[in-house]
């Protein structure tokens, strides 16, 4: 088991090191361009950009580093208890979720504190610098996270599918081998792909979304005198911070309160994670909006007066919209529901009908998510203009810690199954 786990770990390290070298070259070149193109404050934006990129790389690598060590432990523990194996895999995924969101929030907060002392140093007679300009240079943080996501998500995703399909074609179709047969060397690449694509790549992608949404809120906050005077611009960071606390409490249901000692209970435990965190986050968002935002404030550029209640509704609409999208996606992709079960029956007829029906199902499954996104944008923009849209995105990402925990749990459990199969356990 340790030998195979080391092969998977070495493969994941090799891929990420190679990928990060390419990303590092791009990042340095792009940082130089930013420093040269952006006006007098180019070096401030450049530092923000590099910090966002490094945070994204570090959080993704830490998540992968834990995953390739949690997989073999999950295999070992599952030999005696399904419940304990689930807890090990879930806690391994939690490292990715809480580390990524926590590091992203910490570095953003430190960056704001640092730039407030340096960039807004009014005692030195600095002119034409205010909170609008401050948050514009901080926006480089989100750009850095998204730049890494461009490579990590796409590169890792392509590698994952290439390794997965390649292993299946050779193993299952040509040689009639089992899913994770030890006779198929492509199985190692398949398990490596789960880590670099679904953990490091997914983490970088969602970190970019979180950082950009937060930066968007900050940039718009800089145009409001009331938000600046009462430190209401910290509200976007407060949403993410409270989300971490709620998700920590929610994770206890999976690891301590629900005994996942059967397949159905494992499935129930994971589904309840998203529901419980969404339910608990709703009153938390109400409290945050009314305790830390002024009752009314003006958005100068939009020529609009917004209330803290409207801000709450923007975030909560995004929160529940995200849950509905997740639920619908689960319904159309899980083998426990009718769509996939009907699709499985078409496999008996021919590959052609399977492909046609599968493609149709994929198109059909996007209808409700697109409608939810459209409605969220419409209502958020109606209530608080572009600030409302940014808040609704943060509301959707407020339970990101637990969402990434489940994302990380998947590859760890999948790797554990592959190790068990290859070891003939």
Secondary structure, 3 states (H helix, E strand, C coil): CHHHHHHHHHHHHHHHHHHHHHHHHHHHHHHHHHHHHCCCCHHHHHHHHHHHHHHHHHHHHHHHHHHHHHHHHHHHHHCCCHHHHHHHHHHHHHHHHHHHHHHHHHHHHHHHHHHHHHCCCHHHCCCCCCHHHHHHHHCHHHHHHHHHHHHHHHHHHHHHHHHHHHHHHHHHHHCCCCCCCCCCCHHHHHHHHHHHHHHHHHHHHHHHHHHHHHHHHHHHHCCCHHHHHCCHHHHHHHHHHHHHHHHHHHHHHHHHHCCCCCHHHHHHHHHHHHHHHHHHHHHHHHHHHHHHCCCEEEECCCCEEEEHHHHHHHHHHHHHHHHHHHHHHHHHHCCCCHHHHHHHHHHHHCHHHHHHHHHHHHHHHHHHHHHHHHHHHHHHHHHHHHHHHHHHHHHHCCCHHHHHHHHHHHHHHHHHHHHHHHCCC
